[in-house]
Amino acid sequence: MTERKKVFLLLKHGTALRNFLKTDFLPMLLARPDLEVHVFTPLWNDPALQAEASHPRVRLHPMPEYRESSFEKKIIQLHRNSWASRSRLRSYWSERINKRPKAWLLHGAEFLLGAMLMFIPERVWKTWINRASNDAASRELLLREKPDLVFYVNHNQRENSLVKEAQKLGIRTLYFCENWDHLYQWPSNMVHDELLVWGPAVRDLCVRHHQVSRETIAMVGVPQFDIYVNGKLPDRATFFHQHRLDVNVPLVLFATTSDQDFPYNHEVIEIVLRMNEAGQFPKKCQFILRPHPRCDFANYEKYGRRPGVFVQRPGRPAGLADGWNPSHDDMAELAATIRHSDVVICPSSTIIVDAIVCDKPVVAIAFDGHHEDLDFYLSHRRIFKFELMQDILRFRCFRVAETKDAFLQFFNCYLDDPKADSEGRDAVRGELCFKVDGNSARRIAEEVLKRLPDVPTPEKRLRALST
């Protein structure tokens, strides 16, 4: 009997569960008959997920529990200061100032300390961090199960101690950066053997700011966008009928970010809906309002009582960092909503990229409701000054409204001409997403499979026995 090969998948967030358990990725892995897939997730005992991932060769496990030692934490902190001082990415320092707005002396000390250490190469820092990690439970698990590959999607989680222990044991590891913004916000605490990224923009960022060798990076696209190509979504007439919408009235998707990240969601919703009700748009619009999964949905249901507003539940809530565990139906609902919207409105969100993929015009909310005098480091407008947004805004693919008047101007422009800025959106699809062809999850699965030992054919087994 052929010995089974094993792959460990570390999937902490709902986005990762969506990308790898509910796309073509998992079926393609399981098409190899000698492969066993071990999935580590906080939802390992969730009945819905167990049913969706049910297969004789799939095992669900809890995420490894690990806490860094004080020594390891200090090395990680020094590394972050060094990386931020060298990379000069505003997103990192601005976020720190946002969380500690009056700690200027501390920020200055951290920056100077980082400047003193900035000449230490990334590979040295990551080797030190790797050696400082000591996860005996994960090491015991790896020695017992002997996986052939460990696949992970977050580059600075505590649970990645399992990845570090695998590297110490000589087990191959593979990293996929599932969100392009992660690499702008903090350095990786990992020694990445090999990387998979969305497209050229993320690849170049890894080389430029993270000192990753270009030869170790493969571009694969964005698995969550596969559904827009091969998801068998309902046509516009069917979708509008299902949601009791008027097919002759423009449809606007208003997607919020979490109330924690943007506490002015309700103020902005009221501003936009009142503009519509007051006839300030060239055409009367109808809205699908989609709260972020981490929002309390009950606080948004009231908007559904207003004419022309449908409040969409954003999938199954879950006690995860991103707040959700989407089912296949949830994924199709979001994809169809974006596909059939005429204009998309949202604060900073990956929904912006979803809309660009579908060639939908986006007006991004950068003003803070009625709070027009907020300090820059506390205002939502700071997000759109970060490199992660500037790198795609340079293509002129969506508009950023820093005031209510600017919002009205941009929204009316897009409502009159939905094809405005279409060339910029097309350029971003290639630069950021590589290929939107419905095959990204399959490409990632292929990258995993080609790193596993070959399946021994009968001829190879006979040859091995004869020698």
C-alpha positions in Angstrom: 0.0 0.0 0.0 1.3 3.4 -1.0 2.2 5.6 2.0 0.1 8.7 2.2 1.6 12.1 1.7 0.4 14.9 4.1 -0.1 18.6 3.7 -0.7 20.9 6.7 -2.9 24.0 6.0 -2.9 26.8 8.5 -6.2 28.7 7.9 -6.9 31.1 10.8 -9.4 33.5 9.2 -12.7 33.2 7.4 -11.1 34.6 4.3 -8.6 31.7 4.3 -11.4 29.2 4.8 -13.2 30.7 1.9 -10.2 30.7 -0.4 -8.9 27.2 0.2 -11.8 25.0 1.4 -14.6 26.5 -0.8 -12.9 26.9 -4.1 -11.2 24.4 -6.6 -8.1 24.3 -4.3 -9.2 21.5 -2.0 -10.8 19.3 -4.6 -7.7 19.5 -6.8 -5.5 18.5 -3.8 -7.8 15.6 -3.0 -7.7 14.4 -6.7 -4.3 13.0 -5.8 -5.4 9.7 -4.2 -2.4 9.3 -1.8 -2.7 12.8 -0.3 -4.1 13.5 3.2 -5.0 17.2 4.1 -4.7 18.4 7.6 -6.5 21.7 8.2 -5.7 23.8 11.3 -8.5 26.4 12.0 -10.2 27.9 15.1 -13.4 26.5 13.6 -12.2 22.9 13.6 -15.3 21.8 15.6 -17.8 24.0 13.8 -20.6 21.6 12.5 -21.1 23.7 9.3 -17.5 23.7 8.4 -17.2 20.0 9.3 -20.0 19.3 6.8 -18.5 21.4 4.1 -15.0 19.9 4.5 -16.2 16.3 5.0 -13.9 13.9 3.2 -12.1 10.7 4.3 -8.8 12.3 3.7 -9.4 15.7 5.3 -8.6 16.2 9.0 -9.7 19.3 11.0 -7.5 20.4 13.9 -7.5 23.3 16.4 -4.9 26.0 15.7 -1.7 25.5 17.7 -1.5 27.4 20.9 1.7 29.3 21.4 2.9 32.4 23.4 6.2 34.0 22.6 8.7 34.4 25.3 9.7 37.9 26.5 13.0 37.5 24.6 11.3 36.5 21.4 8.9 39.5 21.7 11.8 41.9 22.1 13.5 40.6 19.0 10.2 40.9 17.0 9.8 44.5 18.2 13.3 45.5 17.4 12.9 43.9 13.9 9.6 45.9 13.3 11.3 49.1 14.2 14.3 48.3 12.0 12.0 47.4 9.1 9.8 50.4 9.4 12.8 52.8 9.6 14.3 51.3 6.5 11.1 50.8 4.4 9.6 54.2 5.2 6.1 52.8 4.7 3.8 55.4 6.1 1.1 52.8 6.7 3.1 51.3 9.5 4.0 54.5 11.4 0.6 56.1 10.8 -1.2 53.2 12.3 1.0 53.2 15.4 0.4 56.9 15.8 -3.3 56.3 15.4 -3.3 53.8 18.3 -1.1 56.0 20.5 -1.7 59.6 19.2 0.1 61.5 22.0 3.1 59.2 22.5 5.4 61.3 20.3 8.4 60.7 22.6 7.9 57.0 22.4 7.4 57.1 18.6 10.6 59.1 18.2 12.6 56.7 20.4 11.3 53.7 18.4 12.2 55.4 15.1 15.7 56.3 16.2 16.2 52.8 17.6 15.0 51.3 14.3 17.4 53.7 12.4 20.3 52.3 14.4 19.4 48.8 13.4 18.1 49.3 9.9 21.3 48.0 8.2 20.8 44.5 9.6 19.4 42.4 6.6 16.0 40.9 6.8 17.3 37.4 6.5 19.3 37.9 9.6 16.4 39.2 11.6 14.2 36.3 10.5 16.8 33.8 11.4 17.1 35.2 14.9 13.3 35.2 15.3 13.1 31.7 14.0 15.7 30.5 16.4 14.0 32.3 19.3 10.8 30.5 18.8 10.4 27.3 20.8 7.1 25.5 20.4 7.6 22.0 21.8 3.9 21.0 21.2 4.2 21.8 17.5 7.5 20.1 17.2 6.1 17.0 18.7 3.1 17.1 16.3 5.4 17.5 13.3 7.6 14.6 14.4 4.5 12.4 14.9 2.6 13.3 11.7 5.6 13.9 9.4 3.9 16.3 6.9 5.5 16.7 3.5 4.6 20.4 3.3 3.2 23.1 5.6 1.1 25.8 3.8 0.3 29.1 5.6 -1.3 32.4 4.7 -0.5 34.9 7.4 3.1 36.0 8.0 3.1 37.2 11.6 0.7 35.0 13.5 1.7 33.3 16.7 0.4 30.0 15.2 3.2 30.3 12.7 5.5 28.8 15.4 4.4 25.5 13.7 5.9 26.8 10.5 9.2 27.8 12.2 9.4 24.3 13.9 8.8 22.7 10.5 11.7 24.7 9.0 14.0 23.6 11.8 13.1 20.0 11.1 13.8 20.4 7.4 10.1 20.2 6.4 9.2 22.2 3.3 7.0 25.3 3.8 5.0 27.5 1.4 3.5 30.9 2.0 0.6 32.6 0.2 0.0 36.2 1.0 -3.8 36.2 0.8 -4.2 40.0 1.1 -2.1 42.5 -0.7 -2.3 45.0 2.1 -0.6 42.8 4.7 2.9 43.4 3.3 2.5 47.1 3.6 1.5 47.2 7.2 4.1 45.1 9.0 7.2 43.0 8.3 7.2 39.3 8.1 8.5 37.4 11.2 9.0 34.3 9.0 11.8 32.9 6.9 9.8 32.2 3.8 11.2 29.2 1.8 8.9 30.1 -1.1 6.1 32.6 -1.7 3.0 32.8 -3.7 1.5 36.3 -4.3 -1.4 37.9 -6.2 0.4 39.6 -9.0 3.3 41.9 -10.1 2.5 44.7 -7.6 2.8 42.4 -4.6 5.8 40.6 -6.0 7.7 43.8 -6.4 6.7 44.9 -2.9 8.2 41.7 -1.5 11.5 42.3 -3.3 11.7 46.0 -2.5 10.5 46.3 1.1 11.0 42.7 2.4 14.2 41.8 0.7 12.8 38.6 -0.7 14.5 37.0 -3.6 12.5 37.4 -6.8 13.4 33.8 -7.8 11.4 32.4 -4.8 8.2 34.2 -5.7 5.4 32.8 -8.0 2.4 34.9 -9.1 -0.9 32.9 -8.9 -3.8 35.5 -8.9 -6.6 35.9 -6.3 -8.6 32.8 -5.4 -11.5 34.7 -4.0 -12.1 36.3 -7.4 -12.5 32.9 -9.2 -16.2 33.0 -8.4 -16.7 36.0 -10.7 -15.7 33.9 -13.6 -16.9 30.4 -12.9 -19.4 30.9 -10.0 -22.6 30.5 -12.2 -24.1 33.7 -10.8 -27.7 34.7 -11.5 -28.3 37.1 -14.3 -29.4 40.7 -13.5 -33.1 40.1 -14.0 -33.1 37.0 -11.7 -31.0 38.7 -9.1 -33.3 41.8 -9.0 -36.4 39.6 -8.8 -34.9 37.6 -5.9 -34.2 40.7 -3.9 -37.4 42.5 -4.9 -35.5 45.3 -6.6 -36.6 47.4 -9.6 -34.5 46.4 -12.6 -35.1 49.9 -14.1 -33.6 51.7 -11.1 -29.8 52.0 -10.6 -28.5 49.7 -7.9 -25.8 51.0 -5.5 -23.9 48.7 -3.1 -22.9 50.4 0.1 -20.4 48.1 1.9 -19.2 49.3 5.3 -16.0 48.5 7.1 -16.1 47.4 10.8 -17.5 49.9 13.3 -14.2 49.5 15.2 -12.1 50.7 12.2 -14.6 53.3 11.0 -16.9 54.5 13.8 -18.8 56.8 11.4 -20.6 54.2 9.3 -24.0 55.2 10.4 -23.4 59.0 9.9 -22.2 58.4 6.3 -25.1 56.0 5.5 -27.5 58.7 6.7 -25.7 61.4 4.6 -25.9 59.2 1.4 -29.5 58.1 1.9 -30.7 61.6 2.5 -28.9 62.8 -0.6 -30.8 60.2 -2.5 -34.1 61.1 -0.9 -33.6 64.8 -1.5 -33.1 64.2 -5.2 -29.4 65.3 -5.3 -28.4 62.4 -7.6 -29.2 62.6 -11.3 -31.3 59.4 -10.9 -33.2 58.0 -8.0 -31.2 55.0 -6.7 -31.9 51.8 -4.7 -29.3 50.5 -2.3 -28.0 47.2 -1.0 -26.4 47.9 2.4 -23.9 45.3 3.4 -22.4 45.7 6.9 -19.0 44.3 7.6 -19.1 40.8 9.2 -17.6 42.3 12.4 -20.5 44.8 12.7 -23.5 44.1 14.8 -26.0 43.3 12.1 -29.0 44.2 14.4 -27.8 47.9 14.4 -28.2 48.0 10.6 -31.5 46.3 10.1 -33.4 49.5 10.7 -32.3 50.9 7.3 -34.2 48.1 5.6 -37.4 49.9 6.6 -36.6 52.8 4.3 -37.9 52.7 0.7 -35.4 51.3 -1.8 -32.9 50.0 0.8 -32.2 46.2 1.1 -29.9 45.2 4.1 -27.8 42.2 3.2 -26.5 39.9 5.9 -22.8 39.4 5.2 -22.7 35.6 5.6 -22.4 33.4 8.7 -20.8 35.2 11.7 -17.9 33.5 13.4 -15.6 34.2 16.3 -12.6 34.9 14.1 -10.5 38.0 13.6 -12.3 38.9 10.4 -15.7 37.9 11.9 -17.1 35.5 9.3 -17.1 32.0 7.9 -18.8 32.3 4.5 -20.7 29.5 2.9 -20.8 28.9 -0.8 -24.2 30.7 -0.9 -22.7 33.7 1.0 -19.8 33.9 -1.5 -22.2 33.8 -4.5 -24.5 36.4 -2.9 -21.6 38.9 -2.5 -20.3 38.2 -6.0 -23.7 38.6 -7.6 -24.3 41.8 -5.7 -21.1 43.4 -6.9 -21.6 42.0 -10.4 -25.1 43.7 -10.7 -24.4 46.9 -8.9 -24.0 50.1 -11.0 -21.8 51.9 -8.4 -20.1 50.7 -5.2 -19.6 52.9 -2.1 -17.4 51.9 0.8 -14.7 53.1 3.2 -11.3 51.5 2.9 -12.0 47.8 2.1 -10.9 44.9 -0.1 -14.4 45.3 -1.6 -12.8 48.1 -3.7 -10.7 45.5 -5.4 -13.6 43.1 -5.9 -15.5 46.0 -7.6 -12.5 46.8 -9.8 -12.3 43.1 -10.9 -15.9 43.4 -12.0 -15.2 46.8 -13.7 -17.6 48.6 -11.3 -16.9 52.3 -10.4 -16.1 52.9 -6.8 -16.4 56.0 -4.6 -14.3 55.5 -1.5 -15.4 57.2 1.7 -12.5 59.1 3.2 -14.5 61.7 5.2 -15.5 61.0 8.9 -19.2 61.7 8.8 -19.9 65.1 10.2 -16.5 65.2 11.9 -14.6 67.4 9.4 -11.9 68.6 11.8 -10.3 65.4 12.9 -6.6 65.2 13.1 -5.1 63.4 10.1 -3.7 60.5 12.1 -7.2 59.9 13.5 -9.1 60.5 10.3 -10.1 57.8 7.8 -8.6 59.8 5.0 -5.1 58.8 6.2 -5.8 55.3 4.9 -5.9 56.5 1.3 -2.5 58.3 1.7 -0.9 55.0 2.5 1.3 53.3 -0.1 -1.1 50.3 -0.3 -3.8 52.6 -1.7 -1.5 55.0 -3.6 0.0 52.2 -5.5 -3.4 51.4 -7.2 -4.8 55.0 -7.1 -2.0 56.0 -9.5 -3.9 54.1 -12.2 -7.0 56.4 -11.6 -9.2 53.3 -11.1 -11.5 54.7 -8.3 -12.3 58.0 -6.6 -11.6 59.0 -3.0 -14.1 61.4 -1.5 -12.5 63.4 1.4 -15.6 65.6 1.8 -19.4 65.3 1.3 -19.3 67.6 -1.7 -16.5 65.6 -3.3 -18.6 62.4 -2.7 -21.6 64.0 -4.5 -19.5 65.1 -7.4 -17.8 61.7 -7.9 -20.9 59.6 -7.3 -23.0 61.7 -9.8 -20.1 61.4 -12.4 -20.1 57.6 -12.1 -23.9 57.3 -12.1 -24.0 59.3 -15.4 -21.0 57.3 -16.9 -20.3 53.9 -15.2 -17.5 53.3 -17.8 -15.5 56.3 -16.5 -12.0 55.2 -15.3 -12.6 51.8 -16.9 -9.1 51.8 -18.4 -7.6 52.3 -14.9 -9.6 49.4 -13.5 -8.3 47.2 -16.4 -4.7 48.2 -15.6 -5.1 47.4 -11.9 -6.5 43.9 -12.7 -3.3 43.0 -14.4 -0.9 44.7 -12.0 -2.5 43.7 -8.8 -4.5 40.5 -9.6 -2.3 38.9 -12.3 -5.1 36.9 -14.0 -8.8 37.0 -13.3 -9.6 33.8 -15.2 -11.3 31.6 -12.6 -8.1 29.4 -12.2 -6.2 31.1 -9.3 -7.2 28.5 -6.7 -6.1 25.8 -9.2 -2.8 27.5 -9.7 -2.2 27.6 -6.0 -3.1 23.9 -5.7 -0.7 23.1 -8.5 2.1 24.9 -6.7 1.4 22.8 -3.6 1.3 19.5 -5.5 4.5 20.1 -7.4 6.3 20.5 -4.1 5.2 17.0 -2.9 7.1 13.8 -3.6 6.1 12.0 -6.8 3.5 9.3 -6.7 5.5 6.1 -7.2 4.2 4.4 -10.4 4.2 0.5 -10.6 7.3 0.7 -12.8 9.2 2.8 -10.2 8.1 0.4 -7.4 9.4 -2.6 -9.4 12.7 -0.8 -10.2 13.1 0.0 -6.5 12.5 -3.6 -5.5 15.0 -4.9 -8.0 17.7 -2.6 -6.7 
